[in-house]
């Protein structure tokens, strides 16, 4: 990949997805509650969110290679 704007985008996207992935992992491990109004989001949603964002993070960094 030669375009520096694409490389910059992939770097930033990978970092953002990595941070979000870590937040999901910490919430899932600590079983923190997440309530939006009357909706209580189960911890399993954070496990799914962790896997999805981790995959996107790894994909972005893989495209940089």
C-alpha positions as CSV (number, residue, x, y, z in Angstrom):
1,X,0.0,0.0,0.0
2,X,1.6,3.3,-1.1
3,X,-1.1,5.8,-0.3
4,X,-0.2,7.5,3.0
5,X,-3.7,8.7,3.7
6,X,-5.0,5.1,3.5
7,X,-2.2,3.9,5.8
8,X,-3.0,6.7,8.2
9,X,-6.7,5.7,8.1
10,X,-5.9,2.1,8.7
11,X,-3.6,2.9,11.6
12,X,-6.2,5.2,13.3
13,X,-9.0,2.7,12.7
14,X,-6.9,-0.2,14.1
15,X,-6.1,1.8,17.2
16,X,-9.7,2.9,17.8
17,X,-11.0,-0.7,17.3
18,X,-8.2,-1.9,19.6
19,X,-9.2,0.5,22.4
20,X,-12.9,-0.4,22.0
21,X,-12.0,-4.1,22.1
22,X,-10.1,-3.6,25.4
23,X,-13.1,-1.7,26.9
24,X,-15.4,-4.6,25.9
25,X,-13.0,-7.1,27.4
26,X,-12.6,-5.3,30.7
27,X,-16.4,-4.9,31.0
28,X,-16.9,-8.6,30.3
29,X,-14.2,-9.8,32.7
30,X,-15.5,-7.6,35.5
31,X,-19.2,-8.2,34.8
32,X,-20.0,-4.5,34.9
33,X,-23.6,-3.6,34.4
34,X,-24.6,-1.5,31.4
35,X,-28.1,0.0,31.5
36,X,-29.6,2.2,28.9
37,X,-33.0,3.4,30.2
38,X,-35.1,0.3,30.8
39,X,-32.7,-1.9,28.8
40,X,-30.1,-4.0,30.6
41,X,-27.3,-5.0,28.2
42,X,-26.1,-8.6,29.1
43,X,-22.4,-9.3,29.5
44,X,-22.5,-11.7,26.6
45,X,-22.9,-8.7,24.3
46,X,-19.5,-7.4,25.5
47,X,-17.9,-10.8,24.6
48,X,-19.4,-10.5,21.1
49,X,-18.4,-6.9,20.9
50,X,-14.9,-7.9,22.0
51,X,-14.5,-10.5,19.3
52,X,-15.9,-8.3,16.5
53,X,-13.8,-5.2,17.4
54,X,-10.7,-7.4,17.9
55,X,-11.3,-8.9,14.4
56,X,-11.6,-5.4,12.9
57,X,-8.5,-4.2,14.7
58,X,-6.5,-7.2,13.5
59,X,-7.8,-6.8,10.0
60,X,-6.8,-3.1,9.9
61,X,-3.3,-3.8,11.0
62,X,-3.0,-6.8,8.6
63,X,-3.9,-4.5,5.7
64,X,-1.0,-2.2,6.8
65,X,1.5,-5.0,6.1
